[in-house]
């Protein structure tokens, strides 16, 4: 029934769609930001493990810490490569 149609209904629906798209873009940006923080923590852990490994006298402990650091470095590298590119 045309007489019961609100005058600005189409405009309201368009604005609602734009708001939902902006919210989805914001949620995606938050996820990407969280991923970058996770990568930073992994890289800091690599630096810590390799740095602390050089203080131990036993070579076995040194090699284990270096190997764990190398695995974390590979994981961080894989996560970096999965990140989206620079937005245009």
N, C-alpha and C positions, 0 to 999 in steps of 0.2 A: 504494500500500500504506500503509494508515493507521499501522501500527506503526512505519514508518520515517520518519514525519513528525516534524520537530523541534517541541518544545513551544512555543517562542517564534518560530517561523518567520514567522507573520503579523505579529507586532510588529516583527520585524527588517525585514521588507519595508516596513512603514509608516514606520519610522524612516529607512530608506534613501531612500524617496520624499521625505520631508521634507528630508533632507540635500541631495538633488539640487535641490529647489526653492530652498533657501537658497543653494546655490552659484550657481544661475542668476541669482537676484536680486543676489547680490554681483558677478557678472560684468557685469550690466547697469549697476549703480551705478558700476563702474569705467569703463565706456565713457562714461557720462554725465559723470563727473568729468574724463576726458580731453578730452571735447568742450568743457567749460567752460574748461579750461586753454588749448586752442587758440583759443577766442574771445578770451580775455584777451590772448594774444600778438598776435592781429590788431589788437585795439584799442590795444595799446601801440605797435604799428608805425604805426598811424594818427597817434597823438600825436607820435611821433618824426618821421615824414615831414613833417607839417605844421609842426612846430616847427623842424626844420632848414631847411625851405623858406623860411622868413622871413629867413634869414641870407644867402641868395644875392642878388646884385645883378641878375642877368639875369632878366627877367620870365618868359622861356620855361621856365627851370629851375623857377622857383616854381610855374608853372601845371602842369608835368608832375608835380611832387611832390604838389601838391594833388589832381590827378586820380587819381594812384595811391592816395593816402590815401582819396579818396572811394570808389574801387572796393573797397578793403579794408573800409571802413566799411559799405558795402552788403553785402559778403560776411558780415561779422560780424553784421549785423542779421538777415540771412537765417538764419544758424546759430542765433542766439538764438531766433528765432521757431519753429525746428524742435525746440527742446528740450522735454522733457516738463514738465508743470506741477508744481506743488508737490504732493508725495505727501500723501494724506489718511490 
